[in-house]
Each structure stands twice: as C-alpha cells, then as structure tokens.
Amino acid sequence: MQHTFLQISNTSIFIAFILLLIALVPLALSIRSKHEERNAKIAVVIVVIAFILELVYFAFRWAATGHAPVSNLFEFIAMFSIMLIAGYLITYAYYKTKVFGLFAIPISLILLGYGSIFSTDVAPLIPALQSNWLFIHVTTVTLSYGILSMSAVAGFIYLLKIIPAEEKSIRARMLEFLMWNIVVVFAFIISISVMRGVGYQNDFLYVDQSGNNAIAEYHLPSLINYNGAQAVDHVGENNYEPADHFNLGISLPPIIKAHSLNTVVWSVILGTVLYGILRLIFRRRLYSVVKPLAKNADLSLMDDIGYRSVIIGYPLFALGGLFFAAIWAQEAWSRFWGWDPKETWAFITFMFYTIFLHLRLNRGYEGEKSAWLAVIGFLIILFNMIAINLIVAGLHSYA
C-alpha cells in the first residue's frame, strides 16, 4: 500500500509540474492576444488543477509515510512551491493581474526542479522530528514564504518596468545580477540532473563533526573536500574499498558541508559560463529580454501587492519561524533558542522584514525602494533555504 501511495503522490506532483508549465502559454497569450480574458481564465483553471494535484501529492505522501511530508529538503521545497502557488491564486483572486503569473509560476517550477535533485526516499523520522510541531512549524513557515514571495514577484515586475533596458547605473547592474542568480540556479539543477543521469558518483570517506566516519557523495568532480578525506568505492552493503577519484585538494573542516559547497562552486562556474553564452546569443542584458512581459504592469498595483504581501506574510513568519520553532526547540533540545545557523538566519529574516515595514510606514519607502527591499527579502529566504541547509552543518542539517 505504501508503494502505491508513493506512486500516486509522485505522479501527481509530476503532472502538476507539467500543467504549471503549460499554463504559462495561455498566460503569455492573455497579455498580447485579442482574447485576453478567455486565455487568462484557461490559465487560471490549469493552475487550479495543478494546485489540487499538488495537494493530492501531499495527502498521499502523508498517507504513505505516516507523518506530514515536510521532514527533508525535497519535501520542504515541494511544500514551499505549493504555498507559492497558493499565494499566487490568492493574489489573482483579489487583483486579477495576469502578468503576475508569468513570474510567480516559473519560480514555483524552479523550486520543484531544484527540490527534485534531492532524495525523495521515505525514511523514519529522527527523534527530533517526531512531534506534532513538525507539521505546525513547517507549514506556517512555508505559507509565510509563499506569501512573502508574492511581494518579491511584485517588486521584480516593478523594477523590470521602471529600469530602462540600456541604462548604465547601479540599479541596472543589480537587476542584471538577479538574472545571473537565476541562471546559476538553472545551471545547478541541470548539472546535477545530467551528472546523476549518466551515473557519475565519487564517494569519499571522512570524519564528521561528531568524530564518526561518514561517506560524502560527489556528483560533480571534487574541487573542495573534507580534511583527511579518502577516495573510496562502494562494493556492497556498507563496505567500501580505497579508490582513485579526482580531488583538486582544497580541504575544509566538517563544520562546512564540503560536498554541498563543491556543488555550489560548480553551479557558479557553470552558471557564469551559461550566462555568458546567453549574453552572446541575445547581445543584450538578460533583464531586457524579459522586460517586455512587464510592459503593461500597473506600478501602483505592484507596489500595493508587494506591501500587502509583507503585511500578511511577516506575522505568519514570526509565528511559525520564531514562536512555534522556539516551542519545538524546547521540546526537542530542551532550550528555546541556541543560535544554530538556521535559527540565526530565521532571526535575520524576521529582523529584515521588521526593518522593511518600519521604512515603509515611517520613512516613506514606497515604489522602487520598497520593490528592492521585497526582492532582497526573498533572496534572504533563498539563502536560508539553500546555502544554510546545504553548506553549514548544524542541528537542522536533516532539513
């Protein structure tokens, strides 16, 4: 029964991914064609069906595992993607803005693609996760992420419209830097998927933070490794034998997840190369390529969506990311707060949005300034989710 439920779950989220991809076509047509309203309705119907299938994925995976499917990085990112689509549907229901989906849906697709490179295997919960607070904490946090993401989408559309394509300024370079980041994420997903597809894997034996032997799996050539790591080959069960794998020789202590940092370094290298190729193909900045999509955007509406999204998402994050998290930490580790890397960045995220609202309400940070803050806030969320989870070892390493 578990296998059947997992098959239904995996199939549902895969079909949802395809439907979200298809929905971009009528959305794009709704901006430029004569049948704007009809195409927009078709797109929204497809997105709603995809969202329902994502809920089916969630329900059947829960039934298969016996616990809320939010316990590892794949499940967390999938949940984030689902909440982002929920945020988009809520935003569309209130504002009926068609251009919004052209930017919100691709983010959800990228998240699903990114999450798919991590293990989807079902495993028993470690003791720290065997609590009802797992579902309460993670669901509240991902819901806040989904709503705060709408603020970033509105901010990005705002910036695309107001910054001229050929402008030579700091703000234009910063917007192009955002496009470079998007390309790097694509390179990350593609490189890992390709290397796993061809079966590339090098194993290294190292001593982890606790002083225990551990195996690091490298799906890209080792540029960065652990201190004293030894190349090994898996020969069955838990048996390994010495091997000769490529290793550039840069070594780090186990407090840093060297195998994950290695992947990030490769992603930056390959992403930069891909970015350069795209610049040569288009012969202009990448943000100018997507700028026409924001041509008909209502700037005052984007500003309003950005602000209201933070007003809603901020208290939700405070509740789930700090308050509920502290209660769970007390239950799991007998302390409310310990400045674990994940906890520290949750606090930084909370303080950033606190400053955001202060500047908006008391200092008149509206329009472009507010848009930049919204985008930066989303980058902080992504840094917490990607860099902190992948690179820094801590109590939240299981996530």
N, C-alpha and C positions, 0 to 999 in steps of 0.2 A: 504493500500500500504506500509506503514511504517513497519508493522509487516512482510510482505512478504520479503521486502528488508533485514530486520534484520535476517530473517531465512536463506536467501541466503548467507548473509555475514558470519553468524556463521557457517553454513555448510561448506563454502569454506575454512575457516581457520582451521576447524577441519580436513577436508580431507587433507589439506596441511600438517598439523602435522603428520598424518599417512603416507603420502608419504615421508616426510623427514625421518621418522623412517625407512621406507622400503629401502630408498636409501642407508642407512648405510651398508646393506647386500652386494650389488654388489661393493660398495666402498671397503669393507673389503676383498672381493674376488679378487679385482683388484690388491691387494698388494701381494697376495700369490698364486693365481691360474695361470694356463697356458694361460688363455685368459684375460690377463691384460687389454688391450686396449678396448676390447669389453665390459667388465664389467664396466670399468671406464666411457665409453660413455653412457651405460644404466643408471648408477648412476646420471650422469650429466643431462640427459634427464628428469629423475624423479624429480630432484631438480628444474629444469627449470619449469616443470609443477606445482610443489608446489609453486614456486615463483609467477607464473601467478595467481594461486588461491589466494595467499595472496593479490595480487593487486586487485582481484575481491572482496575479503573481504573489502578492504579499500574503493573501489569505491561504493559498495552497502551500506556500513555503512554510508558513507558520504551522499549518496542519502537519506537514512532513517532519519538521524539526521539533515540534512540541514547545517552541518558545518564539517570541517575537523575532522576526528575521532582521535584526539590527545589531548583530553581535560581532561582525567582522567588517573589513573595509569595503568589500563588494556590497554587502547588504546596506551599509551606511550610505554609500554613494548612490545606490539604487533608490533608497528612501529619500535622499536629498533631491534626486531627479524627479521623483514622483511629486514631492512637495512643491517643486519649482513649477511643474505643470499645473498643479492645483492653484498656485499663486497666479499663474497666467490666466487660468479660466476665471478666477475671481475678478482679476483686473479687467478682463474683457467684458464680463457681465456688467461691471459698473461703468466702464468708459467706452466700450465698443470701438477701441482703437485697433485698426487692422495691422499697422506697421509693427506693433509691439511683438506679435507672434513671430515675425521674421527674425527677431533677435533672441527672444526667450526660448523658443523651441530648439534652435541649434545649441544653446547652452545645455539644455537637458540631454540632447543627443550626445554631446561631447562627454558629459558626465557618465552616461550609460556606457559609452565606448571606453572611457577611462576605467570605470569600475569593472568592466568585463575582463580586463587583463589580470585581475586578482583572482585568487582561488574562490570557486563557487561551491566547494565541497562542504558538506554538512559535518560538523564536529560537535562533540559535547561541550557545553558551556563550562568555562573555568569557574572556580568558586566565586570570584569577584563579580561575575556576571549573572549568577543565579539569584536574581532579585527582580521583583516587580518594577523596581526603579529603572531597570534597563529600558523597558518599553516607554515609561513615562518620560525619562530624561531625554532619550534619543529622539523620540517622536516630537517632543516640544522643540528641541534644538533644530531638527531638520525642517519643521514647519516655519520656525523663525528664519532659517536660512532661505527657504523658498520665497518668503515674503520680502526679505531684505534684498534678495536677488532681483526682484521687480524694480527696486529703487535703482540698482546698478544698471539694469536694462534701460530704464527711462533716462538715466544720466548719460549712458553711452549714446543713445539716439540723439539726445540734446547736443552733445559735443560734436557728433558727426555732422549735424545740420549747421551749427554755427561756425565751425572752423573751416575756412576755405581750403580747398584741395592743394593749392600751391603755396600756401602761407609758410613763411620761414620764421618760425617762432618756437619758443619753449613748449607752448601748449600743443602745437602741431607735432613736435617730436615726441611728446609724451603720449599723444593719441596713437602715433605710429608704433611706439613702444608697446602699447596694449595689443596691437595687431601682431607684433613679433611674439608676444607671450602666447597668443592663440595658436600661432604656427608651431611654437615649441611644444605645446600640449598635443597637437596633431602628430608631430614627429615622435613624441613619447608613445602614443597609442599605436601608431603604425609600426615603429621599430620593434617594440616588444611583441606585437602580434605576429610580425613577419618572422622574427628570430625563434619564437616559440613554434610557429608553424613549420619551420624547417628542422625543428628538433634541436636547436642549439642550447646546450646547458653545460656549464662548467661548475663543478662543486669544489668548495674549499672548506677545510676543517679549521675551526678557530676556537678560541676560548672566549665565552661571552662574559657579560658583566658580573654574573653570579659565580664565575670560575668554572662553569661546566663546558664540556665540549659541545659544539654546535656545528651545523652544516649550513653554509651560505650558498644559495643557488644563484648563479650568474647566467642571465640570458643574453648578455652582451659582453664582449671582451673586457677583462678586468683591467681598468685603469687605476682604480682605488680599491684597496683591500684592507683586511684587518691585520693588526700586528701579529706576526708569527703565523699567519695563515698558511696552510699546506694544501696543495692541489691534490684532490682525490677523485676516484671514480666509484660510482655506486655499483656494487656487484651482487646486490640482492639483500632483501630484508633490511637490517640496519648495518650491513657490512660494507666497508669501503677499503680501497687499496690506493697506495700512492700513485699519482699520475703526473703528467707534464702538461699543464694548461698555461695559456698566455697570461702573464701578470706584469703590468708595467712597473710595479714596485712601490707605488705610493701606499703607505700604510697608516692606518688610524686606529685609535683605541676603540674598544667595543661600545663605548657610550654613544658613538656615532654609528648608525647602520650603514656600513661602508658599501654593502651590495646595493642598497637603495640609492645612496648618493652616487654610486657609479652609473646607475641608470639615469639619474637626473643630469649628470655631466654629459653623458652621451646624447640625451634629449636636447640639451642646449646646443651641443655641437651640430647635430643633425638638423635641429630646428633652424639654426642660423644659416646653414647651407641651403635648406629648403626655402627660407625667407629670401635669400639672395637670388635663388632661381626664379621665384615668383616675381621679384622686383625686375629681373631681366625680362621676363615674359610680358609683364604689364607696362614696364617702362614708366612707372609712377608709384607713388606711395600706395600701400595696400588699403589704407583707410579711404583713399579717394575712389577705390574700386567699389566699395560697399556704400559709399556716401549717397549715391542716388536713391537708395532704399529709404533714406530718411528725409527725402526731399519734401514730402507732404506732411511731415510730422508737425503737430501743434506744440510749439515750445512751451507755452504756458501749461498745457495739459501734461506734458512730460515732467515739468517741474512739480506740478501738483501730485502726480503719481509717485514721483520719487520721494517727496516729503511724507505723504500719507503712508507709504510702504514702511518707512522707518518708524513712524509713529506707532504702527501696529506691530512690526517685527521686533523693535527694541525691547518692549516689556516682555514679549514672549521669550526672547533670548535670555533676558535677565532671569526669568522664571526657570527655564529649562537648563540653561548653560551654567548658571551660578547657584541658584537656590536649590533646585532639585538635585543638581550634581553634588552639592555640599552634603545634603542629607544622605545620598547614596554613598559618598565617600566615607561618611561617619559609620555607616552600616558595614561597608566592605573593608575599610582600612583603619577604622577607629580614630579617624580625625576628619574634621570638616574641610580642611584646606592644607595642602602640603607643597605648593609651588612646583608641582610636576609640570614639565613643559606644556602639556595640553591644558592644564589648569591656568598656567600663566598666560597663554595666548587667548584663552577664553576671557580672562580678565582684561587683557589688552583690547580685545574686540568690544567688550562691554564699554570700556572707557572711551574708545574711539567714537562709538555711536552716541555716547553721552556728550562728548565734545561737539559732535555733528549737530545734535539738537540744540545745544547751547548757542553755537554760532548761528544756526538758522533762526532761532527765536529771539536772540538778544543782540546779535551783531549784523543782522540783515544779510546773511549768506544765502542768497537765492540765486536762481538761474544757473549760470556757468559754475560758480563756486560750489553750489550745492551739488551739481552734477559730478564735479570732480571728487567731492567727498564721498558720494554714493559709490562711485567706481572704485575708489581706494578702499572703502569698507569691504567691498566684495573681494578684492584682492587679498585683504587680510584674512577673510573667511577661507579662501582657497589656500593661502599659505598655511593656515592652521590645519586644514584638512589634508593637504598634500605633503608639504615639507616637514611639518612636525610629526605627522604619522609615519612618513617614510624614512626620515633621516635620523631623528633624535630618539634614542631609546628611553623609555620611561614606563610608568605604571599603565599607561594607555597604549602600550605597544601592540596589544592584541587587537586594537581597533584600527 
